[in-house]
Amino acid sequence: MGMRRMGKTFAAAVEKKLLAKVEDFAGREERRADAATDDPEDVAKAAAKLIGGIKRSVAPRAKRDAAKTIGKIPDAVHRHSKREFERLGINLAEEPEMGKLIKSWRRHNVDRVGGLLDDELDTLEELLANSVGRTPKQLTARILERLDVTTRKAQYLARNQTLTLNGQINARRQQAAGIEEFIWSSSGDERVRDEHQDLDGKRFRYDDPPSEGVPGEPPNCRCVATPAQAVQEEKKAA
């Protein structure tokens, strides 16, 4: 289950529970004036109760699904890195130890996803608590909009952290192969940030990288570290 699918499954489960209660918070459209006189404190308590139930019933399963998805990412990244090394003709005498890196990465990202889902539910609770005066149609639209944001955030987090892990694994494997320098290679499109475009094609030592770190480490960075050795050999061959 990918993170986008997990986000959609979570959003659908939350949506089902919330939309069934929309009129309890917004009131019927023809009684909108009456709804505006509801006691805000009572509405806030009802919102806390409803979201609390969702945190106990829906959120734990979503977090387990996310943990399973996150657990599969390191193996896929490692396979991709290995194929790239084979393509470049780089042989490793011995694979570097990745256990601690991967364990830390998994733990960090499972915690981040869990925090993301909890934060999104807190936002929905606040939305419900401040729903007095809105029509069911208005409140429904706000709920659906928020759940779409949740799905996109989960997808972005997974993509961003996968790029980060790929950069870290690539750097470790290169150094294990005795490669001390790398060429910063950007994706070469309009999405590349200016500071990374400036780094494109420049040579750095792993023990003295630029302030951005190694390619792939900065948030949502799609750049890669190309072994300087491989670049030199390609130039000689040309």
C-alpha positions in Angstrom: 0.0 0.0 0.0 1.6 3.3 -1.1 1.4 6.4 1.0 -1.1 8.0 -1.4 -3.4 5.0 -1.1 -3.0 4.9 2.7 -3.9 8.6 2.8 -7.0 8.1 0.7 -8.0 5.1 2.8 -7.6 7.1 6.0 -9.4 10.1 4.4 -12.3 7.9 3.3 -12.8 6.4 6.7 -12.7 9.8 8.4 -15.0 11.3 5.8 -17.6 8.6 6.4 -17.7 9.3 10.1 -17.6 13.1 9.8 -20.2 13.6 7.0 -22.7 11.4 8.9 -22.5 14.1 11.7 -22.4 17.2 9.6 -25.9 18.3 10.4 -25.2 17.9 14.1 -22.7 20.6 13.9 -23.9 22.8 11.0 -27.7 22.4 11.5 -30.1 22.3 8.6 -29.8 25.1 6.1 -33.3 26.4 6.8 -32.4 26.6 10.5 -29.1 28.4 10.0 -30.1 31.3 12.1 -30.9 29.0 15.0 -27.6 27.1 14.6 -25.8 30.4 15.1 -27.1 30.6 18.6 -25.8 27.1 19.7 -23.5 27.2 22.7 -19.9 27.2 21.3 -18.7 25.3 24.4 -21.1 22.4 23.7 -20.1 22.3 20.0 -16.4 22.1 21.0 -17.1 19.2 23.4 -19.1 17.4 20.7 -16.2 17.9 18.3 -13.7 16.6 20.8 -15.8 13.5 21.4 -16.2 12.8 17.7 -12.6 13.3 16.8 -11.5 11.4 19.9 -13.4 8.4 18.7 -11.8 8.6 15.3 -8.3 8.8 16.9 -9.1 5.5 18.7 -10.8 3.7 15.8 -9.4 4.9 12.5 -6.0 6.4 13.2 -4.3 3.3 14.6 -5.0 1.3 11.5 -3.8 4.1 9.2 -0.6 4.3 11.2 0.0 0.6 10.9 -0.6 0.7 7.2 1.9 3.6 6.9 4.4 1.7 9.0 4.2 -1.2 6.6 4.6 1.0 3.6 7.6 2.8 5.1 9.1 -0.5 6.0 9.3 -1.5 2.4 10.9 1.7 1.1 14.5 1.1 2.2 14.8 -2.2 0.3 13.4 -0.6 -2.9 15.9 2.3 -2.5 18.8 -0.1 -1.9 17.9 -2.1 -5.0 17.8 1.1 -7.1 21.1 2.2 -5.8 22.7 -1.2 -6.6 21.4 -1.1 -10.2 22.9 2.4 -10.6 26.3 1.2 -9.4 26.2 -1.7 -11.7 25.3 0.6 -14.6 28.3 2.8 -13.8 30.5 -0.3 -13.5 31.4 0.4 -9.8 32.1 -2.7 -7.8 32.0 -2.8 -4.0 34.4 -5.1 -2.2 31.9 -5.0 0.7 28.5 -3.5 1.2 28.5 -0.7 3.9 26.5 -1.3 7.0 23.1 0.3 6.5 21.2 -1.1 9.5 21.5 1.9 11.8 20.7 4.3 9.1 17.6 2.4 7.9 16.4 1.7 11.4 16.7 5.4 12.3 15.0 6.5 9.0 12.1 4.1 9.5 11.5 5.2 13.1 11.7 8.9 12.3 9.2 8.6 9.4 6.8 6.3 11.2 6.7 9.0 13.9 6.3 11.7 11.3 3.3 10.1 9.7 1.7 9.4 13.0 2.2 13.0 14.0 0.8 14.2 10.6 -2.4 12.2 11.0 -2.9 13.4 14.6 -2.3 17.0 13.5 -4.8 16.7 10.7 -7.4 15.3 13.1 -6.8 18.1 15.5 -7.3 20.5 12.6 -10.6 18.8 11.8 -11.6 19.0 15.4 -11.0 22.8 15.4 -13.0 23.0 12.1 -16.0 21.3 13.7 -15.7 23.3 16.9 -16.0 26.5 14.9 -18.7 25.3 12.6 -21.6 27.2 14.2 -23.3 29.3 11.6 -22.2 27.2 8.6 -24.6 25.3 6.4 -24.1 21.5 6.0 -23.0 22.2 2.4 -20.3 24.6 3.6 -19.0 22.4 6.3 -19.0 19.3 4.0 -16.9 21.3 1.5 -14.4 22.3 4.2 -14.1 18.8 5.5 -13.4 17.3 2.1 -10.9 20.0 1.3 -9.0 19.3 4.5 -9.0 15.5 3.9 -7.6 16.1 0.4 -4.8 18.1 2.0 -4.1 15.2 4.4 -3.7 12.8 1.5 -1.3 15.1 -0.4 0.8 15.8 2.7 1.2 12.0 3.3 2.3 11.5 -0.3 4.7 14.5 -0.2 6.2 13.2 3.0 6.9 9.8 1.6 8.4 11.1 -1.7 10.6 13.6 0.1 11.9 11.1 2.7 12.5 8.5 0.0 14.7 11.0 -1.9 16.6 11.7 1.3 17.2 8.1 2.0 18.3 7.5 -1.5 20.8 10.3 -1.2 22.2 8.9 2.0 22.5 5.3 0.8 24.1 6.4 -2.5 26.7 8.5 -0.5 27.5 5.6 1.8 27.9 3.1 -1.0 30.1 5.4 -3.0 32.4 6.0 -0.1 32.5 2.3 0.6 33.7 1.9 -3.0 36.6 4.3 -2.3 35.0 7.2 -4.1 36.0 10.4 -2.3 34.5 13.0 -4.6 31.2 13.5 -6.4 29.6 15.7 -9.1 26.4 17.5 -8.1 23.9 16.6 -10.8 20.5 18.3 -10.9 17.4 17.1 -12.7 17.9 19.9 -15.2 14.3 21.1 -15.4 12.3 24.1 -14.2 11.5 22.5 -10.9 15.1 22.6 -9.8 15.6 25.3 -7.1 18.0 28.1 -7.9 20.7 27.1 -5.3 20.8 23.6 -6.7 21.0 24.8 -10.2 24.1 26.8 -9.2 25.6 23.5 -7.8 24.9 21.5 -10.9 28.1 20.1 -12.4 30.3 21.2 -9.5 32.7 18.8 -7.8 32.8 18.2 -4.1 34.5 16.0 -1.6 32.3 13.8 0.7 34.3 15.0 3.7 33.7 18.6 2.6 30.2 18.8 1.0 28.4 22.1 0.3 26.2 23.7 2.9 23.2 21.9 1.3 24.7 18.5 2.2 24.8 15.7 -0.3 22.3 15.6 -3.2 19.0 14.1 -2.1 19.3 15.2 1.5 17.6 18.7 1.3 13.8 18.6 1.4 12.3 17.3 -1.9 15.7 17.3 -3.6 15.8 15.2 -6.8 19.5 15.9 -7.5 22.0 13.0 -7.4 25.6 12.6 -6.5 27.4 11.2 -9.6 30.8 9.6 -8.7 33.6 11.9 -10.0 35.5 8.8 -11.0 32.7 7.7 -13.3 32.4 11.1 -14.9 36.2 11.1 -15.6 36.0 7.7 -17.2 33.1 8.7 -19.4 35.0 11.8 -20.6 38.1 9.6 -21.5 35.9 7.2 -23.3 34.3 10.0 -25.3 
